[in-house]
Amino acid sequence: MRNRIAPILNLVEYEDKLKPLTNRRPVASLPFACRYRLVDFPFSSLYNAEAESAALFISGSGHSLYDHMRSGSTWGLDSLAGGGVFTHFQVKLKADQSTESKHDRFYYEDHYNYVTRARADYVVMMGSAFLSNIQIESLIHFHEDKDSQVTVVYKKVNRDELSSDTVYSALDLGDEEDCNISGVTAISDVQEERFNLNMETMILSKKTFLDYLYRAKQADMDINVNNFIKFSLESGCSVYGYEYTGYLKVIEDIKSYYDANMDMLDEDNFNSLFYRADPVRTRSKNSAPTYYGQTAMIENAQFANDCEVYGTVKDSLIFRKVKIAENAHIEDSIIMQDSCIEEGAYLKHVILDKHVYVKKGVRLEGTAENPIVIAKDGVIYAEGEVKEE
């Protein structure tokens, strides 16, 4: 399998409805389930398919992404023979109409140079907003068995599994049994309550990719899965849908991010995402185990390492190096790395980003539909004042 795929991760994803969590990080860098990042899931799929390199196209700051992935060694992307993680920023420059046209050239050239230099038969495109654990090897086998030119991953979902104003699309399957795709429809235009969600992950031959790339440059089109599908159908290419049946959550707003994390407190959901045939890998951070004091009371919660817990934690996810004082109460909440909760604080339906300090006696209570989010480095006082850097 090694060297057969040239992966392109399109990490320019819809982040406005995830603020303030995405103020300083892309969607791909969002922390998840106490010790992971969303980008770990596509990276792990590539690792399990023995990919030796990956090209990342991002916008905005990539600092948190670089800090997490480093050389890519965790996912086997640091091979001396053609391996590596190649990151590009031109996507944002291309979208800026005031930018000189030379940036458009770099946008297409970066795709061209990566794919033509890769020792691969296929190009795989994917992102990080569709939280899932896709087996790329199975996808390749399906693609080859169908003798398909383009294969797109989808999952059957109900309308209420996505936000009311979702920007994503559904795939029209002309023949459900044969799985051939006849078109793409915006979910806002879909009449059925259950439909085939386009997971914006696809595989195609290197030649088909380069044919589209030439056309995209001529027409000034973005390089994304939806445009590929439309181009392929117009060109008479065979386009098939590969059904994914594992856990899926589309991370498109604060509520979906909150729900996805809370889903991990359910054993069936956790096992469906993490204990499929292929493991999920993340960068290791070795430190002391979590300490639970005599006054700690824990019920259905997940903890990362290096925490100190003396209070009550119920139905919550606690990331690394969090300190929870005696008589503090945390329920239905997500507490990220290096946060500190002082005595008598009460948090319910709350998301604390990294390095948040909750002072003594603070009470914050949101709802499952609208959790309270405190941005990174915030300090919360009992009087209700919140200071953010």
C-alpha positions as CSV (number, residue, x, y, z in Angstrom):
1,M,0.0,0.0,0.0
2,R,2.8,2.4,0.8
3,N,3.5,5.1,-1.9
4,R,0.1,4.4,-3.6
5,I,-1.6,7.6,-2.4
6,A,-0.8,11.3,-2.5
7,P,-3.0,12.8,0.2
8,I,-4.2,16.4,0.1
9,L,-5.8,17.8,3.3
10,N,-8.0,20.8,2.6
11,L,-8.0,22.4,6.0
12,V,-9.7,25.6,4.9
13,E,-12.9,24.9,6.8
14,Y,-15.8,26.9,8.1
15,E,-14.7,28.3,11.4
16,D,-16.8,31.4,12.1
17,K,-19.5,29.5,14.0
18,L,-16.8,27.9,16.2
19,K,-15.4,31.1,17.6
20,P,-13.9,31.9,20.0
21,L,-12.4,28.4,20.0
22,T,-11.1,29.1,16.5
23,N,-9.8,32.6,17.2
24,R,-6.2,31.4,17.3
25,R,-6.4,27.9,15.7
26,P,-7.9,26.3,12.6
27,V,-10.7,23.8,12.9
28,A,-8.2,21.0,12.4
29,S,-6.4,22.0,15.6
30,L,-9.5,21.9,17.9
31,P,-8.8,19.7,20.9
32,F,-11.0,16.6,21.2
33,A,-11.7,13.8,23.8
34,C,-9.2,14.9,26.4
35,R,-6.0,14.2,24.4
36,Y,-6.6,14.4,20.6
37,R,-7.0,17.0,17.9
38,L,-9.4,16.8,15.0
39,V,-6.5,16.5,12.5
40,D,-5.5,13.3,14.3
41,F,-8.3,11.4,12.5
42,P,-7.4,12.1,8.9
43,F,-3.7,11.7,9.8
44,S,-4.4,8.3,11.4
45,S,-6.4,7.2,8.3
46,L,-3.3,8.1,6.2
47,Y,-1.0,6.3,8.7
48,N,-3.1,3.1,8.5
49,A,-3.0,3.3,4.7
50,E,0.8,3.7,4.9
51,A,1.0,7.1,3.2
52,E,4.4,8.5,3.3
53,S,3.6,12.2,2.8
54,A,0.7,14.7,2.9
55,A,0.0,18.2,1.5
56,L,-1.9,20.6,3.8
57,F,-3.7,23.6,2.5
58,I,-4.7,26.0,5.3
59,S,-5.6,29.6,5.9
60,G,-4.8,31.9,8.9
61,S,-2.3,30.9,11.6
62,G,-0.9,27.4,11.5
63,H,1.1,27.7,14.7
64,S,-1.1,25.3,16.8
65,L,-1.1,22.8,13.9
66,Y,2.7,22.9,13.5
67,D,3.1,22.5,17.3
68,H,1.0,19.4,17.3
69,M,2.2,17.6,14.2
70,R,5.9,18.5,14.3
71,S,7.7,16.3,11.8
72,G,4.7,14.1,11.3
73,S,6.6,11.1,12.8
74,T,3.6,10.1,14.9
75,W,1.8,9.3,11.6
76,G,4.7,7.9,9.7
77,L,5.1,11.0,7.5
78,D,8.8,11.6,8.1
79,S,10.3,9.1,5.7
80,L,13.7,10.1,4.3
81,A,12.6,8.8,0.9
82,G,10.0,11.2,-0.3
83,G,8.1,11.6,2.9
84,G,7.1,14.8,4.7
85,V,4.2,17.1,5.6
86,F,4.0,20.0,3.1
87,T,2.0,23.0,4.3
88,H,0.7,25.8,2.0
89,F,-1.0,29.1,2.9
90,Q,-2.1,30.3,-0.6
91,V,-5.7,29.4,-0.1
92,K,-6.4,32.5,1.9
93,L,-4.3,34.6,-0.5
94,K,-6.3,33.3,-3.4
95,A,-9.6,34.3,-1.8
96,D,-8.4,37.8,-1.2
97,Q,-9.5,39.8,-4.3
98,S,-7.0,42.5,-3.5
99,T,-4.0,40.1,-3.7
100,E,-1.9,40.1,-6.8
101,S,-2.6,37.4,-9.3
102,K,0.7,35.7,-8.8
103,H,-0.7,34.1,-5.6
104,D,-3.3,32.3,-7.8
105,R,-0.5,30.8,-9.7
106,F,1.2,29.5,-6.6
107,Y,-2.1,28.0,-5.4
108,Y,-2.4,25.8,-8.5
109,E,1.3,25.2,-8.8
110,D,1.6,23.9,-5.2
111,H,-1.1,21.3,-5.9
112,Y,0.6,20.4,-9.2
113,N,4.1,20.1,-7.8
114,Y,3.0,17.9,-4.9
115,V,1.0,15.5,-6.9
116,T,3.4,15.1,-9.9
117,R,6.4,14.5,-7.5
118,A,4.5,12.0,-5.3
119,R,5.2,8.4,-6.1
120,A,1.6,7.5,-6.1
121,D,-1.2,6.1,-8.3
122,Y,-4.0,8.0,-6.6
123,V,-4.8,11.3,-5.0
124,V,-6.9,11.3,-1.8
125,M,-8.6,14.5,-0.7
126,M,-10.1,15.0,2.8
127,G,-10.5,17.5,5.6
128,S,-10.9,17.5,9.4
129,A,-14.4,18.8,10.0
130,F,-16.0,15.4,9.4
131,L,-15.1,13.6,12.6
132,S,-14.8,10.0,11.5
133,N,-12.4,7.0,11.2
134,I,-12.2,6.1,7.5
135,Q,-10.4,3.1,6.3
136,I,-8.6,4.3,3.2
137,E,-7.5,0.8,2.2
138,S,-11.2,-0.3,1.9
139,L,-11.9,2.9,0.0
140,I,-9.1,2.0,-2.5
141,H,-10.4,-1.6,-2.9
142,F,-13.9,-0.3,-3.6
143,H,-12.6,2.3,-6.1
144,E,-10.7,-0.4,-8.0
145,D,-13.5,-3.0,-7.9
146,K,-15.9,-0.4,-9.4
147,D,-13.2,0.6,-12.0
148,S,-14.2,4.2,-10.9
149,Q,-12.5,7.3,-12.0
150,V,-13.7,9.3,-8.9
151,T,-15.0,7.8,-5.7
152,V,-16.6,10.0,-3.0
153,V,-17.3,9.0,0.7
154,Y,-20.8,9.5,2.0
155,K,-22.9,8.5,5.0
156,K,-26.7,8.1,5.4
157,V,-27.8,10.7,8.0
158,N,-31.0,12.3,9.2
159,R,-31.5,16.1,8.7
160,D,-31.5,16.8,12.5
161,E,-27.9,15.5,12.7
162,L,-26.7,18.7,11.1
163,S,-27.2,22.4,12.0
164,S,-30.2,24.1,10.5
165,D,-28.0,26.4,8.4
166,T,-25.4,23.8,7.4
167,V,-23.2,24.7,4.4
168,Y,-22.6,21.1,3.4
169,S,-24.2,19.0,0.6
170,A,-25.8,15.7,-0.2
171,L,-24.9,13.3,-2.9
172,D,-27.5,12.2,-5.5
173,L,-27.2,8.4,-6.1
174,G,-28.7,7.5,-9.5
175,D,-28.7,3.8,-8.6
176,E,-28.6,3.0,-4.9
177,E,-27.3,-0.6,-5.6
178,D,-24.7,0.4,-8.1
179,C,-23.7,3.5,-6.0
180,N,-23.1,5.7,-9.0
181,I,-23.4,9.5,-8.2
182,S,-25.5,11.6,-10.5
183,G,-25.1,15.0,-8.8
184,V,-24.6,17.2,-5.7
185,T,-27.4,19.1,-3.9
186,A,-27.2,21.7,-1.2
187,I,-28.7,20.3,2.0
188,S,-31.0,23.3,2.2
189,D,-32.6,22.1,-1.1
190,V,-33.0,18.4,0.0
191,Q,-36.6,17.4,0.6
192,E,-36.0,14.0,2.2
193,E,-35.5,13.7,5.9
194,R,-32.8,11.1,5.4
195,F,-30.1,11.6,2.7
196,N,-26.6,10.7,1.7
197,L,-24.2,13.3,3.3
198,N,-21.2,14.2,1.2
199,M,-18.3,13.8,3.6
200,E,-16.0,15.7,1.2
201,T,-13.5,12.8,1.1
202,M,-12.6,11.3,-2.3
203,I,-10.1,9.3,-4.2
204,L,-9.2,9.6,-7.9
205,S,-6.3,8.8,-10.3
206,K,-3.4,11.2,-10.6
207,K,-4.3,11.8,-14.2
208,T,-7.9,12.7,-13.4
209,F,-6.7,15.1,-10.7
210,L,-4.3,16.8,-13.1
211,D,-6.9,17.1,-15.8
212,Y,-9.2,18.9,-13.3
213,L,-6.3,21.1,-12.0
214,Y,-5.7,22.4,-15.5
215,R,-9.4,23.2,-16.0
216,A,-9.6,24.7,-12.5
217,K,-6.7,27.1,-13.2
218,Q,-8.3,28.2,-16.5
219,A,-11.6,28.9,-14.8
220,D,-10.2,30.2,-11.5
221,M,-12.0,27.5,-9.5
222,D,-11.2,26.3,-6.0
223,I,-9.8,22.9,-5.6
224,N,-12.4,21.0,-3.5
225,V,-14.5,17.8,-3.6
226,N,-17.7,19.5,-4.8
227,N,-16.0,21.1,-7.8
228,F,-14.3,17.8,-8.6
229,I,-17.6,16.0,-8.7
230,K,-19.3,18.5,-10.9
231,F,-16.3,18.6,-13.3
232,S,-16.1,14.8,-13.4
233,L,-19.8,14.4,-14.2
234,E,-19.7,17.1,-16.9
235,S,-16.6,15.3,-18.4
236,G,-18.4,12.0,-18.5
237,C,-16.2,10.4,-15.9
238,S,-17.6,7.6,-13.7
239,V,-18.2,8.8,-10.2
240,Y,-19.2,6.4,-7.4
241,G,-20.2,6.8,-3.8
242,Y,-18.5,4.7,-1.0
243,E,-20.7,4.4,2.1
244,Y,-19.1,5.0,5.5
245,T,-21.0,3.3,8.3
246,G,-18.9,4.3,11.4
247,Y,-19.3,7.1,13.9
248,L,-19.6,10.6,12.2
249,K,-20.1,14.1,13.6
250,V,-19.8,17.2,11.4
251,I,-18.0,19.9,13.4
252,E,-19.6,23.0,12.1
253,D,-20.5,25.1,15.2
254,I,-20.1,25.2,19.0
255,K,-23.1,22.9,19.6
256,S,-21.8,20.2,17.2
257,Y,-18.3,20.4,18.8
258,Y,-19.8,20.2,22.3
259,D,-22.0,17.3,21.3
260,A,-19.2,15.3,19.7
261,N,-17.1,15.6,22.8
262,M,-20.0,14.6,25.0
263,D,-20.7,11.6,22.7
264,M,-17.4,10.2,23.8
265,L,-18.8,9.6,27.3
266,D,-21.0,6.9,25.7
267,E,-19.1,3.7,25.4
268,D,-20.8,2.7,22.1
269,N,-19.9,6.0,20.5
270,F,-16.3,5.9,21.8
271,N,-15.7,2.4,20.6
272,S,-17.3,3.1,17.2
273,L,-14.8,6.0,16.6
274,F,-11.7,4.8,18.3
275,Y,-11.8,1.0,18.2
276,R,-12.5,0.3,14.5
277,A,-10.1,-1.9,12.6
278,D,-7.5,0.9,12.5
279,P,-6.3,2.9,15.6
280,V,-6.3,6.6,16.1
281,R,-2.9,8.1,16.8
282,T,-1.9,11.4,18.4
283,R,1.4,12.9,19.5
284,S,2.4,11.6,22.9
285,K,2.9,13.8,25.9
286,N,4.3,11.7,28.7
287,S,3.6,13.1,32.3
288,A,2.4,12.0,35.7
289,P,-1.0,10.3,36.0
290,T,-4.0,12.2,37.3
291,Y,-4.3,12.5,41.1
292,Y,-7.7,12.1,42.7
293,G,-7.8,13.6,46.3
294,Q,-9.9,12.1,49.1
295,T,-12.7,14.6,48.5
296,A,-12.9,14.0,44.7
297,M,-16.2,12.6,43.5
298,I,-16.3,11.3,39.9
299,E,-19.2,10.1,37.8
300,N,-19.0,9.2,34.1
301,A,-16.1,11.5,33.2
302,Q,-12.9,11.3,31.1
303,F,-9.6,12.6,32.3
304,A,-6.3,13.1,30.6
305,N,-3.0,12.8,32.5
306,D,-1.4,15.2,35.0
307,C,-4.6,16.6,36.6
308,E,-5.3,17.3,40.3
309,V,-8.9,16.7,41.3
310,Y,-10.4,17.4,44.7
311,G,-13.9,18.4,43.7
312,T,-16.9,16.9,41.9
313,V,-16.8,16.0,38.2
314,K,-19.9,14.6,36.5
315,D,-20.5,13.8,32.8
316,S,-17.5,15.9,31.7
317,L,-14.2,15.8,29.8
318,I,-11.1,17.1,31.5
319,F,-7.9,17.7,29.5
320,R,-4.3,17.6,30.6
321,K,-2.9,19.5,33.7
322,V,-6.3,20.8,34.9
323,K,-6.6,21.6,38.7
324,I,-10.0,21.3,40.3
325,A,-10.2,22.5,43.9
326,E,-12.2,21.0,46.8
327,N,-16.0,21.9,46.7
328,A,-15.8,22.8,43.0
329,H,-18.5,21.3,40.9
330,I,-18.2,20.5,37.2
331,E,-21.0,18.9,35.2
332,D,-21.7,18.4,31.5
333,S,-18.7,20.5,30.6
334,I,-15.4,20.4,28.6
335,I,-12.3,21.8,30.5
336,M,-9.2,22.1,28.3
337,Q,-5.6,22.0,29.1
338,D,-3.9,24.0,32.0
339,S,-7.2,25.4,33.3
340,C,-7.7,26.0,37.0
341,I,-11.0,25.9,39.0
342,E,-10.9,27.3,42.5
343,E,-13.0,26.3,45.5
344,G,-16.7,26.6,45.4
345,A,-16.9,27.2,41.6
346,Y,-19.9,25.7,39.8
347,L,-19.7,25.0,36.1
348,K,-22.5,23.3,34.0
349,H,-22.7,23.1,30.2
350,V,-19.5,25.1,29.9
351,I,-16.5,24.9,27.5
352,L,-13.3,26.3,28.9
353,D,-10.5,26.8,26.4
354,K,-6.8,26.4,27.4
355,H,-5.3,28.3,30.3
356,V,-8.6,29.6,31.8
357,Y,-8.6,30.5,35.5
358,V,-12.0,30.3,37.3
359,K,-11.9,32.2,40.6
360,K,-13.4,31.1,43.9
361,G,-17.3,31.1,44.0
362,V,-17.8,31.6,40.2
363,R,-21.1,30.1,38.9
364,L,-21.5,29.5,35.1
365,E,-24.5,27.6,33.8
366,G,-25.3,27.3,30.1
367,T,-27.5,24.7,28.4
368,A,-26.8,21.7,26.2
369,E,-28.2,23.7,23.2
370,N,-26.1,26.8,24.0
371,P,-23.1,26.0,26.2
372,I,-21.1,28.9,27.6
373,V,-17.7,29.2,26.0
374,I,-14.7,31.0,27.6
375,A,-11.9,31.9,25.3
376,K,-8.3,30.9,25.8
377,D,-6.3,32.6,28.7
378,G,-9.5,34.0,30.2
379,V,-9.9,34.8,34.0
380,I,-13.4,34.6,35.5
381,Y,-14.3,36.3,38.7
382,A,-17.2,35.6,41.1
383,E,-18.7,39.1,40.3
384,G,-19.2,37.9,36.7
385,E,-16.3,39.8,35.2
386,V,-14.4,37.9,32.5
387,K,-10.9,39.1,31.5
388,E,-9.5,37.8,28.3
389,E,-6.0,38.4,26.8
